[in-house]
Amino acid sequence: MSVHKEVKRVTVHVLHAMKARGEKITMLTGYDYSMARILDSAGIDVILVGDSASNVMAGHETTLPITLDEMIYHASSVVRAVKRALIVVDLPFGSYQGSSRVALESAIRIMKESGAHAVKMEGGKEIEDSIKRILSAGIPVMGHLGLTPQSIYKFGTYQVRAKKEEEAERLKKDAKLLQKLGCFAIVLEKIPAALTKEVSEYLTIPTIGIGGGMYADGQVLVTHDMLGITKDFHPRFLRRYVELFDVIKGAVEQYCEDVKNKNFPNENEQY
């Protein structure tokens, strides 16, 4: 008789316990059922349904064009695949800035319509009211400081943030504020490793780095970058674990050749 082993869900509390005992948190992006299933079965702790879907799934230059409806579609696909990982969904550009009422409505739609477990928001003091309102509805919030891609036109560049003392101090204040408000974790993107270390040490909530160095409590990458499906992105922080672009292209070329040469299907591949 086979014993059915119950899969233990990763929750916000599990992440806090991981930080407390010094265990690193793993996070990758997921946008569809098939890939999310692979990520979950590989033991990833957190799947981020990122607004980076705007770039890697839809081909936009920035994360700005993706809509709330599109994010809910991607999140729903991921939720159907996952048994263990915590699923966090980016609130897309325009769905929470400026009005805490709109922010709450956006977050509620994501939670109700997709079945995800938490939302992620970019920014600090300037979105305080929106974070408060979403948290008051019982929706977990992950923060995001440093390079915030939704603000790309303000920054004008994807360069490393918070290198200057003034910006570093503001980031530290924002990180403390996000923790005080009740965020369960904070993504730190493209900031100096020393600043990540300092922030991670004084916060009790976990930090997740992307281009933030080795001292964050966890790491996140865009899955399509890490798997080498995207070709034209080479930041220092990215480690490619495989070159799937070349693998898939080779397989498709072989398929085309086999069909053209009448090698596929063969005798054993027909009824």
SVG drawing of the C-alpha trace seen along z (x, -y; Angstrom):
<svg xmlns="http://www.w3.org/2000/svg" viewBox="-13 -62 42 64">
<polyline fill="none" stroke="black" stroke-width="0.4" points="0.0,0.0 1.4,-3.4 1.4,-6.0 0.3,-9.4 2.8,-12.0 1.2,-15.3 3.0,-18.3 3.6,-21.0 2.6,-24.4 5.1,-27.3 3.5,-30.2 4.5,-33.6 5.3,-32.1 7.5,-29.4 9.6,-32.1 10.0,-34.0 11.1,-30.7 13.6,-30.2 15.1,-33.6 15.3,-33.0 17.3,-29.7 19.5,-31.2 18.0,-29.0 18.0,-30.8 14.8,-31.3 14.5,-30.4 12.2,-32.3 11.7,-32.3 9.2,-33.8 6.4,-31.8 3.7,-32.8 2.1,-29.6 0.9,-26.2 3.5,-24.0 6.5,-25.9 5.1,-26.5 4.5,-22.8 8.2,-22.2 9.3,-24.9 7.1,-23.6 8.1,-20.0 11.8,-21.1 11.2,-22.5 11.2,-26.2 9.9,-28.1 8.2,-31.1 6.9,-31.6 6.6,-35.2 4.0,-35.9 6.0,-38.9 5.0,-41.8 8.2,-40.8 5.6,-38.7 5.2,-42.0 8.8,-41.5 9.3,-37.7 5.8,-36.6 4.4,-39.5 7.5,-41.1 7.1,-44.6 10.1,-46.8 9.1,-47.6 6.8,-46.2 4.4,-49.1 1.9,-47.9 0.8,-44.7 -2.8,-45.0 -4.4,-43.7 -6.6,-41.3 -3.4,-39.9 -1.7,-39.5 -4.8,-37.6 -4.7,-35.3 -1.0,-34.4 -1.5,-34.0 -4.5,-31.7 -2.5,-29.5 0.3,-29.2 -2.1,-28.6 -3.6,-25.6 -0.1,-24.0 1.3,-24.5 1.0,-22.3 3.8,-23.6 5.2,-27.0 4.0,-30.4 2.5,-32.3 3.1,-36.1 1.6,-38.3 2.9,-41.7 0.4,-44.5 0.9,-46.0 1.7,-49.6 -1.3,-51.8 -3.2,-49.4 -2.2,-50.8 -0.3,-54.1 -2.2,-57.2 -5.3,-55.7 -5.4,-53.3 -9.0,-52.5 -8.0,-51.4 -5.0,-49.5 -7.3,-47.6 -9.7,-46.7 -6.8,-45.5 -5.4,-43.3 -8.8,-41.8 -9.3,-41.0 -6.0,-39.2 -6.7,-37.2 -10.3,-36.3 -9.9,-35.6 -6.6,-33.9 -6.4,-32.1 -2.8,-33.4 -1.4,-33.9 0.1,-37.4 0.8,-40.6 4.0,-42.5 4.2,-46.3 7.1,-48.6 8.0,-51.6 8.2,-52.8 6.8,-55.9 4.9,-57.1 2.7,-54.0 2.2,-53.7 -1.5,-54.3 -2.1,-51.6 0.0,-49.1 -1.9,-49.9 -5.3,-49.4 -4.4,-46.1 -2.9,-44.7 -6.1,-45.8 -8.0,-43.5 -5.9,-40.6 -3.9,-40.3 -0.1,-39.6 2.2,-42.2 5.7,-41.8 7.6,-45.0 10.1,-45.9 12.9,-48.6 16.0,-49.6 15.6,-49.4 11.9,-49.5 11.3,-48.7 7.8,-50.3 9.6,-53.6 12.0,-53.2 11.0,-56.5 11.7,-58.3 15.1,-56.7 15.9,-56.8 18.2,-53.7 18.4,-50.2 21.7,-51.0 22.5,-50.1 20.5,-52.1 21.3,-53.5 25.1,-53.9 24.9,-57.5 24.5,-58.0 21.3,-60.0 19.5,-57.3 20.9,-54.5 19.5,-56.3 16.1,-56.6 16.1,-53.0 16.9,-52.0 14.1,-54.2 11.7,-52.7 12.7,-49.2 12.0,-49.9 8.7,-51.5 7.6,-48.5 8.4,-46.1 6.6,-48.3 3.5,-48.5 3.4,-44.7 5.0,-43.6 6.1,-39.9 9.3,-40.3 11.1,-42.8 12.7,-42.3 15.9,-44.4 16.8,-44.9 20.2,-46.0 21.7,-47.7 25.2,-47.4 25.8,-44.1 27.0,-46.0 23.6,-47.8 21.7,-44.5 23.7,-43.1 23.0,-46.1 19.2,-46.0 19.0,-42.2 20.6,-42.2 18.4,-44.8 15.1,-43.6 13.3,-40.7 11.4,-40.0 13.2,-38.3 14.9,-40.1 15.0,-38.6 17.8,-39.9 18.0,-40.2 21.3,-41.8 21.6,-42.6 24.5,-40.2 25.0,-37.2 23.7,-38.7 20.0,-38.7 17.9,-36.1 16.8,-34.7 17.3,-35.1 15.0,-35.6 15.7,-35.5 13.5,-35.6 13.1,-32.0 13.5,-32.7 16.8,-34.4 18.1,-31.7 17.2,-29.0 18.8,-30.8 15.5,-31.2 16.2,-34.9 19.4,-35.7 20.0,-39.4 20.2,-40.1 23.6,-39.9 23.6,-41.7 26.4,-40.8 23.9,-39.2 22.5,-36.7 23.8,-33.1 22.5,-31.0 22.1,-27.5 21.3,-26.1 21.1,-27.5 17.5,-26.5 17.3,-28.8 20.0,-26.8 18.5,-23.4 15.0,-24.2 16.2,-25.8 18.2,-22.7 15.3,-20.4 13.0,-22.4 15.6,-22.5 15.9,-18.7 12.1,-18.3 11.9,-20.5 14.6,-18.4 13.0,-15.1 9.6,-16.1 11.1,-17.5 13.2,-14.4 10.2,-12.2 11.9,-10.7 9.1,-11.7 6.7,-10.0 8.3,-6.6 6.6,-3.1 6.5,-2.9 5.0,-6.4 1.8,-5.7 -1.4,-3.7"/>
</svg>
